[in-house]
Amino acid sequence: MSKLDSMDPLRVGIVGVGNISGIYFRNLLRFPETEIVACADLDLDRAREAATKNGVGKALTPDDLIRDPEVELVLNLTIPKVHAEIAIRAMDHGKHVYSEKPLGISNEEGQAVLAKSIETGLRAGCAPDTFMGAGIQTCRKLIDDGVIGTPIAGNAFMMCRGHETWHPSPEFYYEVGGGPMLDMGPYYVSALVNLLGSVDRVTASTRASFPTRTITSQPKAGKVINVETPTHMVGVLDFESGAIVQLTTSFDVYANPMPNIVIYGTEGTLIVPDPNGFGGVPQIKRAGESEWKNVELTHGFSDNARGVGVLDMAYAIRNNTSFRPDVSFAAQVLEVMTAYERSSQLGQHIKIETPIVKPAAMATDEYATAWEAIR
């Protein structure tokens, strides 16, 4: 029997019914342990449409949802600029909160959400939860089992030419609070912290390679965007374990031949699948071996399982236990990401101050009932 089988479903209210909300509706409505009781949007008609489409009983304004006594957890799918504001308001009204990534757009915002969670005793969590998926968890098991020995170093790359070629409204990605690190860095830093533990310090160089970008996607093709944030960011993460990892994020390159993440151990090398997804194929080459070997996935949640972090949080709320994508974990991830620009501006190492406990590895059959429900 699943450890969740006798658990009362956690009552969730979704704030923000944009594109990302679809997969949350799909999965949280199928998990037996979560129940979506309301949804909200600044555009109330859009909230009503989402409620009707997904069979949700109430369509509300964001303020009304945050105050609704039926809602236990606010799922915060608003734009990044208001993630921290909504999270704090939700906790001020007695709600647990789980936000889409990032936790905020500055280290100060992340620390404010963390402080509010501690002050109120309410749970706060944050995406991404892709590090709980089969791909990253299989790699975690390989590392924990000593298959590549002791991790000593790594490389990670998220490099593309930017979002103006495909996104219908890409301006935000080049404003303060945007950029490749706050957009995609959460997937990479979360995966690395899950695999290697807490980060001790960051050293980085950053630049905005082009002062403007021209949108080529519809419906805004031809519009020129002023770039307000660094778009090429290269840094070194020193982990408390002693491992040293170079992580680059960029919106400035046309082609990238590099793997997403590589971990080098004393006994072998591990290629980690794309941390922006839940599955993928890990590859390994151990000392003395001549060929790379594909590794069969050992865990569940290999398809798009966005929302498994909410599931983990639901169990923690009902049973007073810890959960993996918690606010301290997310606050350290945000502190690491925002340290890049500070390090580049100051020309020095940035010490990471947010303490975390390395998330527990997933058991190979953990939340099996929930995984079967969304396959």
C-alpha positions, 0 to 999 in steps of 0.5 A, a space after each residue: 500500500 502506498 504511504 499516501 493511500 489513507 491521506 486526505 487530499 490537500 485542497 489546492 487553489 491555483 493563482 495564475 492560469 497561463 500556459 504553465 497551469 495546464 500541466 498542473 491542472 492535469 497532474 494535480 487533478 489525477 493525483 489522489 492526494 491533491 484536490 484543486 478546489 479553486 483557480 484565480 487570475 487577474 482576468 476573471 473570464 480566463 479563470 472561469 474558462 480554466 475552471 470550466 475546462 478542468 471541472 474546478 468548482 470556483 473561479 475567483 480573483 487572486 485576492 478572493 482565492 488567497 482568503 478562501 477558507 477552503 484553500 489550504 495551499 496556494 499554487 502560485 503560477 503568477 509571473 516571476 516579478 510577483 512570486 515573492 509578493 504572492 507567496 508572502 500574502 498567501 502565508 499572511 492569510 494562513 495558507 501554505 504556498 508552492 510557487 513556480 520558479 524562481 522563488 523571487 527575482 532577488 536574493 532579498 525576495 527569497 530571504 523574505 519568503 523564507 523568513 515569512 515561512 519561519 515566522 508563520 510556521 507555514 510551509 513554502 515550496 518552489 519549483 522546479 521539481 524536475 530534480 525529483 524525476 527519473 532522470 536526475 534521481 537515477 543519477 543521484 542513485 548512481 552517485 550515492 552508490 559510489 558508481 563514479 567514486 567521489 564527485 570532484 568536478 563538473 560542467 553544465 551548460 544551458 546555451 541558446 540564442 534567446 527566446 525572441 525567435 519563438 516566444 510570443 511575448 519575449 520582452 520579459 526575458 531581457 528585463 531586470 529579473 529575466 535573463 538566462 540564469 533566472 529563467 533556466 538556471 533553477 533547473 540546473 542549480 536545483 539538479 546540481 544541489 540535489 546531486 552534490 549538496 550545498 553550495 559554499 561560494 560562487 565566482 562569475 563573470 557576466 555580460 549583455 553581449 547585445 544591447 538590443 534584441 529584435 523579435 522575429 516571432 509572431 505577433 510582435 515580429 520587428 519590435 526591438 527590445 532593450 536588454 537590461 540584464 546580463 545574457 551570457 553568464 559564466 561561473 564556478 560553484 564551489 560545493 561544501 563537499 569540495 566538488 567544483 562545477 562550472 555552470 554557463 547560462 546564455 541567450 547569446 549562442 547560435 549552437 551549443 554542442 555541449 552536454 547539459 550536465 557532466 559530473 566527474 568522479 574519482 572512478 568515472 564520469 556521468 552525463 546527466 540528462 537535461 534537468 529541464 525534463 523529468 526523464 532522459 538517458 543517463 550515460 556513464 563511463 567508468 575507469 578502464 572502460 572504453 565505451 559509454 553506457 546508457 543507464 536504464 532509469 531506476 525511478 518513476 516520474 519519467 514523463 512530464 510529472 510537474 506537480 510532484 513537488 506539490 505532492 511531496 509537499 502535500 505528504 509533508 503537510 499531512 504528516 509533519 515531515 520534510 519535503 524536497 523542494 522546500 523554501 530553504 532549498 529554493 532560497 539557496 538556489 536563488 542566492 546562487 543564481 543572483 550571486 553571479 551578477 554580484 560576483 561579476 560586479 564586485 570582482 570577488 567570490 560570493 559566499 552563500 549564506 542560506 543553510 540547507 539540508 541536502 534533499 533526501 533521495 527518492 526511493 525507487 518506488 516512492 509515490 508509485 500510486 501517484 505516478 501510475 495515475 498520471 502515466 
